[in-house]
Amino acid sequence: MFFASDNGGPVHPQIMQAVTEANEGYRTGYGVEAEMDRVRDMIRDVFEAPEAAVYLVATGTAANSLALATLCQPWETVFCSPVAHIHEDECNAPEFFSGGAKLTLVGDSDKMTPDALRRAIENEHTRGVHGPQRGPVSITQVTEKGHVYTLEELRALTAVARDYGLKTHLDGARFTNALVKLGCTPAEMTWKAGIDAVSFGGTKNGCMGVEAVIFFDPAKAWEFELRRKRGAHLFSKHRYLSAQMLGYLADDLWLDLARQANDTSAKLADGLRQVDGVEFTTTPEANLFFAKLPRRLHQKAFDAGAYYYIMEGELGGDDPEEMLLARFVCDWSIGEAGVEALLNAYRA
């Protein structure tokens, strides 16, 4: 009953098998192995982008930070939401890898709006040489609150960015969860919507540890390669990253795993709606959501072996009816049995 994060689940056997197969024999390293050639072709095909520059790194922090550094000068600022992963959870890595570019927070929600983005952009670049210059916009899809931008919302944000000549980056740690929710194609959710670069996540969706960075304009390719090497994120035994991505993309496994996670999350949300005392604070849309439950219910679940994050309040407090905010995240492997076990703990 592990609902803390989709980072905590196992690697899918198909991906593990691909790594095992890549372990045979010898390969040229540093991303010039045959497996990476296949990965590049597959991702270009999936995204309908034959000229795209495609690279692999091992972590989402590296993917976001190196991509943004490639799009951003040190004296510029990146526009993002106040709860974006690049702001709250990456230990200033985007600022570090970009050489000091700052972050400008847009609005007061997990989803930016065009009006809020335009105001934030207008408020910068007003002090000449003394202030930060306008830099790229970074959009998180799925957001850290579990919401999904519609294609119309994405297009509206990128249109604002284009009005000011700014590039747009998509933090897609849960890219595929959003994709299957929208029922669209990768191209429709990225370059056709005005996205210039995307961090295409695999780790949270059944991989061991691999993320793809995709630039739809290959003009930035060489700079990214240099930044990846200089930032110590170019693997010598790169074939193990490539193998994961090959296993992930083969037979549409990446889509199947995201559907499983989203479906499990929906089943959990439906079950929680039948439990007295549960209050949803976000609308479940993909594979994570937030809800408040009385402390007594949390204690029952944890006593039964459940684990998830209590975001507000203390599990061990005295008032059994105090409402504590929790985050529930489903990965591909939990399944109906895990959901029923958690719901039974609440019902007991």
Sequence and secondary structure as in RCSB ss.txt:
>XXXX:A:sequence
MFFASDNGGPVHPQIMQAVTEANEGYRTGYGVEAEMDRVRDMIRDVFEAPEAAVYLVATGTAANSLALATLCQPW
ETVFCSPVAHIHEDECNAPEFFSGGAKLTLVGDSDKMTPDALRRAIENEHTRGVHGPQRGPVSITQVTEKGHVYT
LEELRALTAVARDYGLKTHLDGARFTNALVKLGCTPAEMTWKAGIDAVSFGGTKNGCMGVEAVIFFDPAKAWEFE
LRRKRGAHLFSKHRYLSAQMLGYLADDLWLDLARQANDTSAKLADGLRQVDGVEFTTTPEANLFFAKLPRRLHQK
AFDAGAYYYIMEGELGGDDPEEMLLARFVCDWSIGEAGVEALLNAYRA
>XXXX:A:secstr
 B S TTSS   HHHHHHHHHHTSS    TT SHHHHHHHHHHHHHTT TT EEEEES HHHHHHHHHHHH  TT
EEEEE TT HHHHSSTTHHHHHTTS EEEE SSSSS  HHHHHHHHHHSS SGGGS EEEEEEEESS TTS    
HHHHHHHHHHHHHTT  EEEEETTHHHHHHHHT  HHHHTGGGT  EEEEE GGGT SS EEEEESSGGGHHHHH
HHHHHTT   TTTHHHHHHHHHHHGGGHHHHHHHHHHHHHHHHHHHHTTSTT EESS   SSEEEEEEEHHHHHH
HHHTT B EEEES TT S TT EEEEEEE  TT HHHHHHHHHHHHH 
